[in-house]
Amino acid sequence: MRTVASYVWFAVSLILKLPAYFKMKRLRGTRPDAVQAEDVHNRVNGWANSLIKVTGARLHVSGAENIPRHRAALFVSNHQSDFDIVVFLSAIPVPIGFVAKIELLKVPLLRAWMKLMRCVFMDRKDMRQSAKTILEGIDILKSGHSMVVFPEGTRSRTGEPLPFKAGSLKLATKSKAVIVPTTVNGSYKTLEGNHYKVKPADIYLTFHPPVYVDDLDAEALKKLPEEVERTVVAGLGAVYQ
């Protein structure tokens, strides 16, 4: 019953958000970007919290004090589940966009809100399109809007981390955004670990101390992808060391 309720609420809640979506879309360009972004964030945050409640997931957040409040941040995280997007929308108190897989453009209502959130969509099978997406993400970060990227490129589905793709860190090094290494653990147990049957699970989201890219010398920048990956994986515990 929880599985049915969760999928039904996912669809129904997006439909119920249509009036708010059209209002947000109508107001775009008529007020400061920061005001628009905050309004959109508050709407999607409420939606994410309602979905977490319906699934029965128990979200545990630590390190929230490491989230920059007044400058753009790039949250660099491992990726265990489709549910991770909901988790981030619930836990992060500032407006964010995602570097998302291009397949999400096939989900009409979700796609509409993600565009309002200033998400970018990457086709990892198309190198030219992927490079263009990274440039779009850099511009968004330069404008002061935070983003989330999953450098593994796909969900691990089992909790075990996959190798990071170092190119994702260009989003921060080119925009000078603060990097917040982030670890999500347990989200796969809500969906992928049960063959997409929804089950309650404890999900742990850890925001590690931020890395200020503009303070790093050339040698430190060279080691940055490896250091960030090490920090994120360490948050999963000794079993994956």
C-alpha positions in Angstrom: 0.0 0.0 0.0 2.9 2.4 0.8 4.3 1.8 -2.7 1.0 2.7 -4.4 0.4 5.7 -2.1 3.9 7.0 -2.8 3.7 6.8 -6.6 0.1 8.2 -6.6 1.1 11.1 -4.4 4.2 11.8 -6.5 1.9 12.3 -9.5 -1.0 14.0 -7.8 1.2 16.4 -5.8 2.8 17.6 -9.1 -0.7 18.1 -10.6 -1.8 20.1 -7.5 1.3 22.3 -7.9 0.3 23.4 -11.4 -1.3 26.7 -10.3 1.8 27.5 -8.4 4.0 26.6 -11.4 2.1 28.8 -13.7 2.3 31.6 -11.2 6.1 31.2 -10.9 6.4 31.0 -14.7 4.3 34.2 -15.1 6.4 36.1 -12.5 9.8 35.0 -14.0 11.6 38.1 -15.3 9.3 40.5 -13.4 11.1 40.4 -10.1 14.7 39.9 -8.9 16.2 36.5 -9.6 17.0 35.9 -5.9 13.3 36.5 -5.0 12.1 34.2 -7.7 14.6 31.5 -6.8 13.6 31.7 -3.1 9.9 31.4 -4.0 10.5 28.4 -6.2 12.7 26.8 -3.5 10.0 27.1 -0.9 7.5 25.4 -3.1 9.7 22.5 -4.1 10.9 22.1 -0.5 7.3 21.7 0.7 6.7 19.1 -2.0 9.8 17.1 -1.1 8.9 17.1 2.6 5.4 15.8 1.8 6.9 13.0 -0.4 9.4 12.0 2.3 6.5 11.8 4.8 4.4 9.6 2.5 7.3 7.1 1.8 8.0 6.8 5.5 11.6 7.7 5.0 13.5 9.0 8.1 15.9 11.7 7.0 18.9 12.4 9.3 20.9 15.5 8.4 24.3 16.5 9.8 26.7 19.3 9.0 24.0 21.8 7.9 26.2 24.5 9.4 28.6 23.8 6.5 26.1 25.1 3.9 27.0 28.6 2.6 24.0 30.9 2.9 25.3 34.0 1.0 27.3 32.7 -2.0 27.0 29.9 -4.6 28.0 26.4 -3.6 28.5 23.3 -5.6 27.2 20.3 -3.6 29.3 17.3 -4.8 27.7 14.0 -3.7 27.6 10.3 -4.3 24.4 9.0 -5.8 22.4 6.0 -4.6 18.8 6.5 -5.7 16.4 8.6 -7.8 15.1 9.6 -4.3 18.3 11.6 -3.7 16.8 14.6 -5.5 13.9 14.6 -3.0 16.3 14.3 -0.1 18.4 17.3 -1.3 15.4 19.4 -1.9 14.1 18.7 1.6 17.4 19.2 3.4 19.2 22.2 1.7 17.8 25.5 3.0 18.9 27.6 -0.1 17.7 27.5 -3.7 19.5 24.8 -5.8 19.5 23.3 -9.2 20.8 19.9 -10.3 23.0 18.6 -13.0 20.5 16.0 -14.0 20.3 13.2 -16.5 18.6 14.1 -19.8 16.0 11.4 -19.4 14.2 13.5 -16.8 13.1 15.8 -19.7 10.7 13.0 -20.6 8.7 13.6 -17.3 6.6 16.7 -18.2 5.5 18.1 -14.8 8.8 17.3 -13.1 10.7 18.7 -16.0 8.7 22.0 -15.8 9.7 22.5 -12.1 13.3 21.5 -12.7 13.6 24.1 -15.3 12.3 26.7 -12.9 14.9 25.6 -10.4 17.6 26.2 -13.0 18.6 22.6 -13.5 20.7 21.6 -16.5 20.3 18.3 -18.3 23.2 16.1 -19.4 23.4 13.4 -22.0 26.5 11.5 -21.0 26.5 9.6 -24.3 27.0 12.9 -26.2 30.4 14.5 -25.3 29.6 17.8 -27.0 26.2 18.1 -25.3 27.8 17.2 -22.0 30.4 20.0 -22.4 27.7 22.5 -23.2 25.8 21.5 -20.1 28.9 22.0 -17.9 29.2 25.5 -19.3 25.6 26.2 -18.6 26.1 25.0 -15.0 29.2 27.3 -14.6 27.2 30.3 -15.7 24.4 29.5 -13.2 27.0 29.2 -10.4 28.6 32.5 -11.4 25.2 34.1 -11.1 25.1 33.1 -7.4 22.7 30.1 -7.7 23.9 26.9 -6.0 23.9 23.5 -7.7 24.1 19.8 -7.0 26.2 17.4 -9.0 26.6 13.6 -8.8 30.1 12.8 -10.2 29.5 9.1 -10.4 27.3 9.8 -13.4 24.6 7.3 -12.4 23.1 5.7 -9.3 25.1 3.1 -7.5 21.7 1.3 -6.6 23.4 -0.7 -3.8 25.1 1.9 -1.7 28.6 1.0 -2.8 30.2 4.1 -4.4 31.2 4.2 -8.0 34.3 6.1 -9.3 33.9 9.9 -9.6 34.3 11.6 -13.0 36.7 14.4 -12.3 35.3 16.7 -15.0 32.3 17.5 -12.8 34.6 19.6 -10.5 35.1 22.1 -13.4 31.8 23.5 -12.4 33.5 24.8 -9.2 37.0 25.5 -10.5 35.7 27.6 -13.4 33.0 29.5 -11.5 35.0 29.8 -8.2 32.0 28.4 -6.3 32.4 26.9 -2.8 32.5 23.1 -2.9 30.5 21.3 -0.3 31.4 17.5 -0.3 28.2 15.7 0.6 27.5 12.1 1.5 24.0 10.4 1.1 23.7 7.0 2.6 20.7 4.7 2.8 18.5 6.2 0.1 18.8 3.2 -2.2 16.9 1.2 0.5 13.8 3.3 -0.2 13.5 2.4 -3.9 16.2 0.6 -5.9 17.1 -1.8 -3.1 13.5 -3.1 -3.2 13.1 -3.4 -6.9 11.3 0.0 -6.8 8.8 -1.0 -4.1 8.8 1.8 -1.6 9.9 0.9 1.9 10.7 3.2 4.9 14.4 3.6 5.5 16.8 5.7 7.5 18.6 8.1 5.1 21.7 9.9 6.3 22.8 13.1 4.6 26.1 14.6 5.7 27.5 18.0 4.6 31.2 18.1 5.0 33.3 21.2 5.6 33.4 23.4 2.5 36.3 23.8 0.2 37.1 27.3 -1.0 38.4 26.8 -4.5 39.8 30.4 -4.8 42.1 29.7 -1.9 43.8 26.7 -3.6 47.1 26.7 -5.4 47.8 24.9 -8.6 49.0 21.7 -6.9 45.9 21.6 -4.6 43.6 22.1 -7.6 45.2 19.2 -9.3 44.4 17.0 -6.3 41.0 18.4 -5.7 38.8 15.7 -7.4 40.6 13.0 -5.6 40.4 14.8 -2.2 36.6 15.5 -2.6 35.9 12.0 -3.6 37.8 10.7 -0.6 35.8 12.9 1.7 32.5 11.9 0.2 33.3 8.1 0.3 34.6 8.4 3.9 31.2 9.6 5.0 29.8 6.2 4.0 31.7 4.4 6.7 34.5 1.9 6.9 32.7 -0.8 4.9 33.4 1.2 1.7 36.9 2.3 2.5 
